[in-house]
Amino acid sequence: MHPKKVLWTIAACSLATIAIAALAQSASDFDRWWKPELDAIAAAPANHKVLFENDDVRVLEVTVAPGTREPMHVHRYPAVMVVDSSPYLIEHLQDGSTRDLGSRPPGARWMPIAQGHGMENAGNVPLHAIRIELKKSR
């Protein structure tokens, strides 16, 4: 991994620790939408690669090629996501609704527990991100 990406990941982990205290969710949210077969690795393995996992965190590489849509999946843990590209994304949600997210700049984002989704890359730039899931936040 490129040294700048490593620094982004370290910074994101630090921000995540602070964000957990500020954005804590009720325990009932954690498994509201999640089922083992909907986990990102099981439901969308072509788009989610485990880079590292232990009892505290799971680090995923997330990719969505231009003109494709990943399968519906759910993330069980809150996370910090470090995106290093600017694709044009449309989010298809588990409840059947969609959200046009447009093209956002690269950077770190807080990702709380939420309903499942499948990201559609409607642009011509690949989505590439590192997702740091915080298992101990439960």
PyMOL CGO cylinders between C-alpha atoms (Angstrom):
from pymol import cmd
from pymol.cgo import CYLINDER

trace = [
    CYLINDER, 0.00, 0.00, 0.00, 1.24, 3.48, -0.84, 0.3, 1, 1, 1, 1, 1, 1,
    CYLINDER, 1.24, 3.48, -0.84, 2.61, 5.44, 2.20, 0.3, 1, 1, 1, 1, 1, 1,
    CYLINDER, 2.61, 5.44, 2.20, 0.00, 8.20, 1.75, 0.3, 1, 1, 1, 1, 1, 1,
    CYLINDER, 0.00, 8.20, 1.75, -2.80, 5.62, 1.89, 0.3, 1, 1, 1, 1, 1, 1,
    CYLINDER, -2.80, 5.62, 1.89, -1.32, 4.19, 5.07, 0.3, 1, 1, 1, 1, 1, 1,
    CYLINDER, -1.32, 4.19, 5.07, -1.29, 7.67, 6.64, 0.3, 1, 1, 1, 1, 1, 1,
    CYLINDER, -1.29, 7.67, 6.64, -4.91, 8.22, 5.58, 0.3, 1, 1, 1, 1, 1, 1,
    CYLINDER, -4.91, 8.22, 5.58, -5.85, 4.91, 7.20, 0.3, 1, 1, 1, 1, 1, 1,
    CYLINDER, -5.85, 4.91, 7.20, -4.08, 5.78, 10.46, 0.3, 1, 1, 1, 1, 1, 1,
    CYLINDER, -4.08, 5.78, 10.46, -5.71, 9.21, 10.54, 0.3, 1, 1, 1, 1, 1, 1,
    CYLINDER, -5.71, 9.21, 10.54, -9.11, 7.67, 9.87, 0.3, 1, 1, 1, 1, 1, 1,
    CYLINDER, -9.11, 7.67, 9.87, -8.68, 5.23, 12.77, 0.3, 1, 1, 1, 1, 1, 1,
    CYLINDER, -8.68, 5.23, 12.77, -7.90, 8.12, 15.10, 0.3, 1, 1, 1, 1, 1, 1,
    CYLINDER, -7.90, 8.12, 15.10, -10.93, 10.04, 13.91, 0.3, 1, 1, 1, 1, 1, 1,
    CYLINDER, -10.93, 10.04, 13.91, -13.08, 6.95, 14.34, 0.3, 1, 1, 1, 1, 1, 1,
    CYLINDER, -13.08, 6.95, 14.34, -12.22, 6.68, 18.01, 0.3, 1, 1, 1, 1, 1, 1,
    CYLINDER, -12.22, 6.68, 18.01, -13.40, 10.25, 18.59, 0.3, 1, 1, 1, 1, 1, 1,
    CYLINDER, -13.40, 10.25, 18.59, -16.45, 9.81, 16.39, 0.3, 1, 1, 1, 1, 1, 1,
    CYLINDER, -16.45, 9.81, 16.39, -17.67, 6.75, 18.26, 0.3, 1, 1, 1, 1, 1, 1,
    CYLINDER, -17.67, 6.75, 18.26, -18.21, 8.77, 21.42, 0.3, 1, 1, 1, 1, 1, 1,
    CYLINDER, -18.21, 8.77, 21.42, -19.99, 11.54, 19.54, 0.3, 1, 1, 1, 1, 1, 1,
    CYLINDER, -19.99, 11.54, 19.54, -22.08, 9.37, 17.25, 0.3, 1, 1, 1, 1, 1, 1,
    CYLINDER, -22.08, 9.37, 17.25, -22.90, 6.34, 19.42, 0.3, 1, 1, 1, 1, 1, 1,
    CYLINDER, -22.90, 6.34, 19.42, -25.91, 4.36, 18.33, 0.3, 1, 1, 1, 1, 1, 1,
    CYLINDER, -25.91, 4.36, 18.33, -28.31, 2.25, 20.32, 0.3, 1, 1, 1, 1, 1, 1,
    CYLINDER, -28.31, 2.25, 20.32, -27.54, -1.45, 20.51, 0.3, 1, 1, 1, 1, 1, 1,
    CYLINDER, -27.54, -1.45, 20.51, -30.77, -2.24, 18.67, 0.3, 1, 1, 1, 1, 1, 1,
    CYLINDER, -30.77, -2.24, 18.67, -29.43, -0.55, 15.49, 0.3, 1, 1, 1, 1, 1, 1,
    CYLINDER, -29.43, -0.55, 15.49, -26.51, -2.93, 15.13, 0.3, 1, 1, 1, 1, 1, 1,
    CYLINDER, -26.51, -2.93, 15.13, -28.38, -5.98, 13.87, 0.3, 1, 1, 1, 1, 1, 1,
    CYLINDER, -28.38, -5.98, 13.87, -31.54, -4.29, 12.68, 0.3, 1, 1, 1, 1, 1, 1,
    CYLINDER, -31.54, -4.29, 12.68, -30.73, -4.92, 8.99, 0.3, 1, 1, 1, 1, 1, 1,
    CYLINDER, -30.73, -4.92, 8.99, -27.78, -7.31, 9.16, 0.3, 1, 1, 1, 1, 1, 1,
    CYLINDER, -27.78, -7.31, 9.16, -27.96, -11.04, 8.46, 0.3, 1, 1, 1, 1, 1, 1,
    CYLINDER, -27.96, -11.04, 8.46, -24.93, -13.27, 7.79, 0.3, 1, 1, 1, 1, 1, 1,
    CYLINDER, -24.93, -13.27, 7.79, -25.90, -13.79, 4.16, 0.3, 1, 1, 1, 1, 1, 1,
    CYLINDER, -25.90, -13.79, 4.16, -26.13, -10.00, 3.65, 0.3, 1, 1, 1, 1, 1, 1,
    CYLINDER, -26.13, -10.00, 3.65, -22.67, -9.26, 5.07, 0.3, 1, 1, 1, 1, 1, 1,
    CYLINDER, -22.67, -9.26, 5.07, -20.61, -7.33, 2.50, 0.3, 1, 1, 1, 1, 1, 1,
    CYLINDER, -20.61, -7.33, 2.50, -18.08, -10.14, 2.14, 0.3, 1, 1, 1, 1, 1, 1,
    CYLINDER, -18.08, -10.14, 2.14, -20.78, -12.80, 1.56, 0.3, 1, 1, 1, 1, 1, 1,
    CYLINDER, -20.78, -12.80, 1.56, -23.23, -10.77, -0.55, 0.3, 1, 1, 1, 1, 1, 1,
    CYLINDER, -23.23, -10.77, -0.55, -20.81, -8.63, -2.59, 0.3, 1, 1, 1, 1, 1, 1,
    CYLINDER, -20.81, -8.63, -2.59, -17.44, -10.45, -2.57, 0.3, 1, 1, 1, 1, 1, 1,
    CYLINDER, -17.44, -10.45, -2.57, -16.32, -8.98, -5.91, 0.3, 1, 1, 1, 1, 1, 1,
    CYLINDER, -16.32, -8.98, -5.91, -16.54, -5.50, -4.34, 0.3, 1, 1, 1, 1, 1, 1,
    CYLINDER, -16.54, -5.50, -4.34, -15.20, -6.14, -0.81, 0.3, 1, 1, 1, 1, 1, 1,
    CYLINDER, -15.20, -6.14, -0.81, -11.80, -7.64, 0.01, 0.3, 1, 1, 1, 1, 1, 1,
    CYLINDER, -11.80, -7.64, 0.01, -10.66, -8.22, 3.60, 0.3, 1, 1, 1, 1, 1, 1,
    CYLINDER, -10.66, -8.22, 3.60, -7.23, -6.63, 4.04, 0.3, 1, 1, 1, 1, 1, 1,
    CYLINDER, -7.23, -6.63, 4.04, -7.00, -7.20, 7.79, 0.3, 1, 1, 1, 1, 1, 1,
    CYLINDER, -7.00, -7.20, 7.79, -9.23, -8.52, 10.54, 0.3, 1, 1, 1, 1, 1, 1,
    CYLINDER, -9.23, -8.52, 10.54, -8.95, -9.15, 14.28, 0.3, 1, 1, 1, 1, 1, 1,
    CYLINDER, -8.95, -9.15, 14.28, -11.27, -8.91, 17.30, 0.3, 1, 1, 1, 1, 1, 1,
    CYLINDER, -11.27, -8.91, 17.30, -11.24, -5.08, 17.15, 0.3, 1, 1, 1, 1, 1, 1,
    CYLINDER, -11.24, -5.08, 17.15, -11.46, -4.11, 13.48, 0.3, 1, 1, 1, 1, 1, 1,
    CYLINDER, -11.46, -4.11, 13.48, -12.09, -5.39, 9.98, 0.3, 1, 1, 1, 1, 1, 1,
    CYLINDER, -12.09, -5.39, 9.98, -10.40, -3.46, 7.18, 0.3, 1, 1, 1, 1, 1, 1,
    CYLINDER, -10.40, -3.46, 7.18, -11.95, -3.80, 3.74, 0.3, 1, 1, 1, 1, 1, 1,
    CYLINDER, -11.95, -3.80, 3.74, -10.86, -2.63, 0.33, 0.3, 1, 1, 1, 1, 1, 1,
    CYLINDER, -10.86, -2.63, 0.33, -14.00, -1.52, -1.52, 0.3, 1, 1, 1, 1, 1, 1,
    CYLINDER, -14.00, -1.52, -1.52, -14.14, -1.20, -5.30, 0.3, 1, 1, 1, 1, 1, 1,
    CYLINDER, -14.14, -1.20, -5.30, -16.95, -0.54, -7.77, 0.3, 1, 1, 1, 1, 1, 1,
    CYLINDER, -16.95, -0.54, -7.77, -16.05, -0.26, -11.44, 0.3, 1, 1, 1, 1, 1, 1,
    CYLINDER, -16.05, -0.26, -11.44, -17.62, 2.44, -13.63, 0.3, 1, 1, 1, 1, 1, 1,
    CYLINDER, -17.62, 2.44, -13.63, -20.98, 1.40, -15.07, 0.3, 1, 1, 1, 1, 1, 1,
    CYLINDER, -20.98, 1.40, -15.07, -21.55, -1.36, -12.50, 0.3, 1, 1, 1, 1, 1, 1,
    CYLINDER, -21.55, -1.36, -12.50, -23.68, -1.86, -9.40, 0.3, 1, 1, 1, 1, 1, 1,
    CYLINDER, -23.68, -1.86, -9.40, -22.65, -3.94, -6.42, 0.3, 1, 1, 1, 1, 1, 1,
    CYLINDER, -22.65, -3.94, -6.42, -25.16, -6.43, -4.96, 0.3, 1, 1, 1, 1, 1, 1,
    CYLINDER, -25.16, -6.43, -4.96, -27.32, -5.44, -1.99, 0.3, 1, 1, 1, 1, 1, 1,
    CYLINDER, -27.32, -5.44, -1.99, -25.37, -5.91, 1.25, 0.3, 1, 1, 1, 1, 1, 1,
    CYLINDER, -25.37, -5.91, 1.25, -25.23, -4.71, 4.86, 0.3, 1, 1, 1, 1, 1, 1,
    CYLINDER, -25.23, -4.71, 4.86, -22.37, -3.48, 7.03, 0.3, 1, 1, 1, 1, 1, 1,
    CYLINDER, -22.37, -3.48, 7.03, -22.73, -4.68, 10.62, 0.3, 1, 1, 1, 1, 1, 1,
    CYLINDER, -22.73, -4.68, 10.62, -20.32, -2.22, 12.24, 0.3, 1, 1, 1, 1, 1, 1,
    CYLINDER, -20.32, -2.22, 12.24, -19.86, 1.55, 12.11, 0.3, 1, 1, 1, 1, 1, 1,
    CYLINDER, -19.86, 1.55, 12.11, -16.77, 2.53, 10.18, 0.3, 1, 1, 1, 1, 1, 1,
    CYLINDER, -16.77, 2.53, 10.18, -14.52, 5.19, 8.84, 0.3, 1, 1, 1, 1, 1, 1,
    CYLINDER, -14.52, 5.19, 8.84, -14.21, 5.05, 5.08, 0.3, 1, 1, 1, 1, 1, 1,
    CYLINDER, -14.21, 5.05, 5.08, -11.26, 6.60, 3.28, 0.3, 1, 1, 1, 1, 1, 1,
    CYLINDER, -11.26, 6.60, 3.28, -12.13, 7.21, -0.37, 0.3, 1, 1, 1, 1, 1, 1,
    CYLINDER, -12.13, 7.21, -0.37, -9.32, 8.05, -2.78, 0.3, 1, 1, 1, 1, 1, 1,
    CYLINDER, -9.32, 8.05, -2.78, -11.40, 8.63, -5.92, 0.3, 1, 1, 1, 1, 1, 1,
    CYLINDER, -11.40, 8.63, -5.92, -14.40, 10.72, -7.02, 0.3, 1, 1, 1, 1, 1, 1,
    CYLINDER, -14.40, 10.72, -7.02, -16.90, 8.43, -8.76, 0.3, 1, 1, 1, 1, 1, 1,
    CYLINDER, -16.90, 8.43, -8.76, -20.50, 9.42, -9.43, 0.3, 1, 1, 1, 1, 1, 1,
    CYLINDER, -20.50, 9.42, -9.43, -22.56, 7.22, -7.10, 0.3, 1, 1, 1, 1, 1, 1,
    CYLINDER, -22.56, 7.22, -7.10, -26.20, 6.27, -6.78, 0.3, 1, 1, 1, 1, 1, 1,
    CYLINDER, -26.20, 6.27, -6.78, -27.07, 4.36, -3.63, 0.3, 1, 1, 1, 1, 1, 1,
    CYLINDER, -27.07, 4.36, -3.63, -29.83, 1.74, -3.86, 0.3, 1, 1, 1, 1, 1, 1,
    CYLINDER, -29.83, 1.74, -3.86, -31.20, 1.13, -0.35, 0.3, 1, 1, 1, 1, 1, 1,
    CYLINDER, -31.20, 1.13, -0.35, -32.63, -1.97, 1.27, 0.3, 1, 1, 1, 1, 1, 1,
    CYLINDER, -32.63, -1.97, 1.27, -36.05, -0.31, 1.65, 0.3, 1, 1, 1, 1, 1, 1,
    CYLINDER, -36.05, -0.31, 1.65, -36.29, 0.12, -2.15, 0.3, 1, 1, 1, 1, 1, 1,
    CYLINDER, -36.29, 0.12, -2.15, -35.43, 3.83, -2.25, 0.3, 1, 1, 1, 1, 1, 1,
    CYLINDER, -35.43, 3.83, -2.25, -32.44, 5.39, -4.02, 0.3, 1, 1, 1, 1, 1, 1,
    CYLINDER, -32.44, 5.39, -4.02, -30.18, 8.34, -3.22, 0.3, 1, 1, 1, 1, 1, 1,
    CYLINDER, -30.18, 8.34, -3.22, -28.21, 10.20, -5.87, 0.3, 1, 1, 1, 1, 1, 1,
    CYLINDER, -28.21, 10.20, -5.87, -24.95, 10.94, -4.07, 0.3, 1, 1, 1, 1, 1, 1,
    CYLINDER, -24.95, 10.94, -4.07, -23.30, 12.61, -7.04, 0.3, 1, 1, 1, 1, 1, 1,
    CYLINDER, -23.30, 12.61, -7.04, -19.55, 12.97, -7.20, 0.3, 1, 1, 1, 1, 1, 1,
    CYLINDER, -19.55, 12.97, -7.20, -17.93, 13.76, -3.87, 0.3, 1, 1, 1, 1, 1, 1,
    CYLINDER, -17.93, 13.76, -3.87, -14.30, 14.64, -3.24, 0.3, 1, 1, 1, 1, 1, 1,
    CYLINDER, -14.30, 14.64, -3.24, -11.86, 12.05, -1.89, 0.3, 1, 1, 1, 1, 1, 1,
    CYLINDER, -11.86, 12.05, -1.89, -11.37, 11.94, 1.88, 0.3, 1, 1, 1, 1, 1, 1,
    CYLINDER, -11.37, 11.94, 1.88, -12.42, 10.28, 5.13, 0.3, 1, 1, 1, 1, 1, 1,
    CYLINDER, -12.42, 10.28, 5.13, -16.08, 9.82, 6.05, 0.3, 1, 1, 1, 1, 1, 1,
    CYLINDER, -16.08, 9.82, 6.05, -17.91, 8.48, 9.11, 0.3, 1, 1, 1, 1, 1, 1,
    CYLINDER, -17.91, 8.48, 9.11, -20.23, 5.59, 8.21, 0.3, 1, 1, 1, 1, 1, 1,
    CYLINDER, -20.23, 5.59, 8.21, -22.80, 4.81, 10.94, 0.3, 1, 1, 1, 1, 1, 1,
    CYLINDER, -22.80, 4.81, 10.94, -24.83, 1.60, 11.01, 0.3, 1, 1, 1, 1, 1, 1,
    CYLINDER, -24.83, 1.60, 11.01, -27.56, 1.88, 8.40, 0.3, 1, 1, 1, 1, 1, 1,
    CYLINDER, -27.56, 1.88, 8.40, -29.82, -0.21, 6.24, 0.3, 1, 1, 1, 1, 1, 1,
    CYLINDER, -29.82, -0.21, 6.24, -28.30, -2.27, 3.45, 0.3, 1, 1, 1, 1, 1, 1,
    CYLINDER, -28.30, -2.27, 3.45, -27.33, -0.79, 0.14, 0.3, 1, 1, 1, 1, 1, 1,
    CYLINDER, -27.33, -0.79, 0.14, -25.84, -1.46, -3.25, 0.3, 1, 1, 1, 1, 1, 1,
    CYLINDER, -25.84, -1.46, -3.25, -23.72, 1.28, -4.75, 0.3, 1, 1, 1, 1, 1, 1,
    CYLINDER, -23.72, 1.28, -4.75, -24.06, 2.00, -8.46, 0.3, 1, 1, 1, 1, 1, 1,
    CYLINDER, -24.06, 2.00, -8.46, -21.11, 3.70, -10.08, 0.3, 1, 1, 1, 1, 1, 1,
    CYLINDER, -21.11, 3.70, -10.08, -22.82, 5.84, -12.72, 0.3, 1, 1, 1, 1, 1, 1,
    CYLINDER, -22.82, 5.84, -12.72, -19.64, 7.72, -13.60, 0.3, 1, 1, 1, 1, 1, 1,
    CYLINDER, -19.64, 7.72, -13.60, -16.44, 6.93, -15.44, 0.3, 1, 1, 1, 1, 1, 1,
    CYLINDER, -16.44, 6.93, -15.44, -14.08, 6.87, -12.43, 0.3, 1, 1, 1, 1, 1, 1,
    CYLINDER, -14.08, 6.87, -12.43, -13.71, 3.67, -10.36, 0.3, 1, 1, 1, 1, 1, 1,
    CYLINDER, -13.71, 3.67, -10.36, -14.70, 3.78, -6.70, 0.3, 1, 1, 1, 1, 1, 1,
    CYLINDER, -14.70, 3.78, -6.70, -11.75, 2.78, -4.53, 0.3, 1, 1, 1, 1, 1, 1,
    CYLINDER, -11.75, 2.78, -4.53, -11.88, 3.04, -0.75, 0.3, 1, 1, 1, 1, 1, 1,
    CYLINDER, -11.88, 3.04, -0.75, -10.60, 1.54, 2.48, 0.3, 1, 1, 1, 1, 1, 1,
    CYLINDER, -10.60, 1.54, 2.48, -13.34, 0.83, 5.04, 0.3, 1, 1, 1, 1, 1, 1,
    CYLINDER, -13.34, 0.83, 5.04, -12.26, 0.45, 8.68, 0.3, 1, 1, 1, 1, 1, 1,
    CYLINDER, -12.26, 0.45, 8.68, -15.06, -1.29, 10.55, 0.3, 1, 1, 1, 1, 1, 1,
    CYLINDER, -15.06, -1.29, 10.55, -15.03, -0.87, 14.33, 0.3, 1, 1, 1, 1, 1, 1,
    CYLINDER, -15.03, -0.87, 14.33, -16.17, -4.13, 15.90, 0.3, 1, 1, 1, 1, 1, 1,
    CYLINDER, -16.17, -4.13, 15.90, -15.73, -3.06, 19.53, 0.3, 1, 1, 1, 1, 1, 1,
    CYLINDER, -15.73, -3.06, 19.53, -18.13, -0.13, 19.14, 0.3, 1, 1, 1, 1, 1, 1,
    CYLINDER, -18.13, -0.13, 19.14, -21.01, -2.53, 19.77, 0.3, 1, 1, 1, 1, 1, 1,
]
cmd.load_cgo(trace, "trace")
